[in-house]
Amino acid sequence: MSAKEQNLVKIIKNFNLDYLGSLNLFYGKENFIKKQAVEKIKESKKTGFHFFWGDEVNLHQIKDVFSSSGLFSKGEVAVVWDVDQLFSKFSKKQVEDFLKFLDEIPQTDKLILVSLKDKIPKKEPYKTILTKAKVFTAPPLTSKAFMISIKKKIEKEGLKIDDDTLLYLISKLGNDLYSAKQEVEKLITLTKNKEVIQKDDIDRIVFSKIEENVFSFVDKFFKKDKQALNIFKKLVEVSHHPFEIQALLLTYINRLLLLKTMERQGIPYEQIFQKIKVNHPFMQSNLKKLSQYLDENQLINLISSLYELEIKEKVYYEDPIRSFEEFLLRWLTLTNQ
């Protein structure tokens, strides 16, 4: 962290909107800290607060927020979450227009660009933004601070956990505050009738970091996000066999195909999930989200491709890691399947 950068954690503790400039950049590994900061901004700005997703917004919409600011305006505040997605859509001309717009933001207004990157690229528009913006980082917590934060969260809810069990929980969570928050909240909710959290509660309720990576792979696979290839390689490194991942994909694809077919027939979601035997609210929500990315024909083609892949591996003895990587690359680079 350079001398000009500030730690978001310190800012959040005694938050004041005046800490921010007219242009601000949040980045760093800990997305949960960034979310907390955005919530603080939203709480401080009762009116004139605007939130945009980077993959949905365009420059014109952002400009519109600030175009109405006048002499007596109390100031507009706009947050662009995952601004990296917005920048990835920019042409060279749009980058130039965006950088010019940054100089036009009124002093009474505030634009907060939230990057999900650990490190800021040395290319435009990031390069110029770093020279113009107030920069705030969200570095990961130290192991000790991470452990203390988890224990405080559990004890605040009236539950107890001994040190050995806490260490076991931490080993399953990984040092990721955002995913840890989700898992710990789930653990607390499902053990609220108990006084003490035990190891068997953790095994029953908490997804390990490796399991989270499997779900992350599935999500990025259906989005055709090229990060899916890197996640696949990491999964293989920690002993997930390609056959296991292929089987998981087939399960998801078959469920998605059934969901979309019954959805088209007008069957209520409650009945659909009963028929395909998906009972957990998280899984139901996830399937509904994934179903938006592909139509029925694409899902059918994927099933066919995966069965062809299985024949290559099990009949012609092709290397399963290499053959699945080739399948994955073809899928990720196709505009339609």
N, C-alpha and C positions, 0 to 999 in steps of 0.2 A: 504494500500500500504506500503510495507516494505521500509526500508531506501535504499536498493539496487535498487529498482524499480524506473523508471522514467515515468512521465506523457507524453503520446504521443502528447497531444495538445501543450505542451511547445516545444517539439522537432520540430513539424511541422512549427511553427511560423518562426523559423530561421533555416530551415533544412540544414544539411550538412551531406553528406554520411559518414564522419569520425565519426559521433556520434555512428554509428553502429559498433559492434564487428564482429568477424568471425562467431559467432553464436548468434542469437537474437530470442527472443520470444515476440510476441504481444498477449495480451489477454485483456479481459474486456467486459463490456456490450455494449459499443458503437461501432458497426461495421462500421459505417460511418467514424469515426475517423481513424480506421485501414485502410479503403479504401483510405482515403486522404494520409495517410503515405506511402502506397504502390505507389500511384501516384507520390508522391515526389521522391521516390526512383527511379522509372522508368524515371522520367524527368532528374534526376541527372546522371543516368547511360545510356548513349546513346547506347552503345554497351555492349554486355556481360550480358544482363538482361534476366532472364528466369522466367516465371510465370507458376505455376502448380496448378491444383485443387486437393485437398486432396483425393477425391474419384476416381480420374483417374490415379494418378501417383503411381509409385512404387519406392522402394529404389534404384534399379539399375539405373533408369532414373535420379534420383537426383545425384547419385555418378558420372554418366557420365559427368555432368556439370562441376565438379571440377577435373576430372581426367586429363583434357587437360591443366590445369594451369601449367605454367612453370616459370622459373626464371625471364623472362622478361614480364610476363603477367601483364596486368593492373588490373586483378582481375575479377572474375565472380561473379554475384549476382543472387541468386535464391530465389524466394518467393514461399512458399507452403501455399496456402489459404485453410483454414479449415483443418489444419493438423490433427485434431481429427479424421476425416474420415480415413486418412491414418493409424493412430495408431490403429484404431478399427479393421483393417484387419491384423495386425501383429500377428504372432505366437510368442511364448516365444523366440525362436531362432532368429527371425527377430528383436525383440526388442534389443537383445544382439548385433546383427550385426549393428543396427542403432546407438546404443550408442558408439560402437567402432568407427564407421565412423565419429562421431562428433569430435573425437580427431584428425582426419586426415585432417580436412578442412584446407587448406593453409591460412596463415595469411592475404594474399592479397585478399582472397575471402570472400564472405558474404552469409550466409544462414539465411533467415528470416522465422521463423515458425509462422504462424498466426492461433491462436486458437480462435474459436467462443464461447468459454466458458466464463462465468462470473468469475468463480473461477477455478484455476488449480487443478486437482485431485492430491492426495498424493500418486499416484502409478507410476510405470514405464511406459513409459520412461519420463513422466513429472518430476518425482522426481529428476532424474539426470540432466535433461535439466535445471532446476531451479538453480542448483549449477554451471553450466558451461556457461550459456547464459547471455547476457545483456537482462534484462527484462523490457518491456515497457507496461504500462497499458492504457486502453481506458475507463475511468470511465464515467458515464453519466453526462451531464451538469446539473448544478443547475437549478431550475425553472426560476430564473431571467435571467441567461445566455442564457438559451434555448429561452426565449421570445425575448431577445435582438437580438439573431442570426436570428430568423424568421423575425422580423421587418426589420432588415438591408437588408436581402435578398429581401424582397418585395420592399423596397424603392430604392434599387440599380437598380431595373428594371423599375423605374419611376412611380410606383404605390403608392397610399396612402391607409392607413388603420388606423382607429381610435382605441383608446385603448380598448374600449368595444368589438369591432369586433375582435381585435387581441386576447383578452382573450377567446372569443367564438371559434376562430380558434384553439387556443392552447388546449382547452378542448376537441376538436374532434381529435386532433393529438395524444395526449398522449406524454409523455416525451421521445420520441424516435427520435433522429436526423436523422437516415437513412430513416425511413418511412416518417418522416416529410418533408425531402428534396424532396422526390418523389411527395408527395401530394401538397407541396407548388409550385413546378415547374409546376405541372399540373394546379394549380389554376392561376398562373401567365400567362401561355400560353393561357388559355381559357378566361382570362379577359384583354388581352393586349390592346383591343380597348376601355377600360374604364379608368377613372382616379382614381376612388376610389373603393376599394373592399367592398362589402356589405355582410351582413349575408346571404341573399338569394343566393349569388354566392357560398358561402361556402357550404350551404346545397345542392346545385345543383352539385357541383364538387368534394368535399372532402369526402373521405371515413373516417368514424370514426374508432378509434382503434378497437372497437368491430367488425366492418365490416371487417377490415383487418384480425382479428382473424378467421373469417368465411372462408376467402380465404386461410388463412394459414392452417386451418383444411383440406380443400379440397385438397390442395397441398400435405400435409403429408399423407392424406388418400390414395391417388393414388400411392404415393411412398412407401406405407406400412411402414411408419415411426411411431414408437410406441409413439412419442410425440403427435400424433393425439388424443390419449385417454385423455391426460392431457388437451389439448385444448378444447376437447368436454366438459369436466367437467367444465372448466371455462366459456364456452359459456352458459351452463345450469345455472350456478350461476348468470349470468347477464341477465336471463330471456329468453334465446333462448330455445324454446320447441324442444324436439327431433323430432317431426313431421316436424317442419320447416327445420331442418338439413337434415332429410331423403329426403324431397321433393327437397332440393337443390342438394343433391347427385344424385337423379334420373334425374334431369334436366341435370346435367353435363354428366352423363353416357349416356343418350339418345343422347345428342349432339356429344359426342365422338364416339359413335357407328355409327351415320350418317356420321361423318367426315371420319372415317376410311373406311367405305364402299365406299363412293364417291371417296376417295383418291385412293383406290384400282382400281376403275374404270377409273382413269386417269383424273378426273374432276379437273380443276384448282382451287386453294384455293379461289380465288376471288368469283367464282361461288358457291363454297361450303358454304362459310360464308353468302352469300346472301340467299341461300336455308334454312340454319338453323337459319337465322335471328340474326347473331352475327356481329354487325357493329363496335364496339369499338376496336381499334388496340390492346389495352392491353388484352382484352378478346380473341381476335383472336390468339395472341401470346401465351397466357396461355393455350388455348385448344390444340394448336399444340405441346406444351411442354408436357402436360399431356398425349397426345395420344401415346407418346413413351413408357409409362410404362405398358400398357395392350393391349392384342390382342382382336379381336372381340369376341371370345368365352368367354374370361374372363369377358368382359363387359356384355354379355348376361347372364352369370351365376350370376353376381352381381345384375342385374335387377330382376332376379328370386328370389334371396335371400332377397332383399329388399321388394318385394311384400309378401313373406312368413312372414317376420317380421311384416309387416303392418297387416296381418291377425291375428297374435298372439296378437297384441296390441289392435286392434279394434273389433275383434270377441271374443277372449278369455280373453280380458281385462288384459293382462299382463302389468306390470309396464313399461311404455315406456322408462324411463331412464335406468333401469336395463337391459331390453331386448336389447336396442340399444348398451349398453356397452358390453354385451355378444357377440352380432353380430360383434362389432368392434374388440374385442379381437380375435375372430375366424379369422376374415379377416387379421388382422395384423400378426398373427402367421402362416398363411398358406403360403407355398412356391408357390403353384399354386392354382387357383380357376377356 
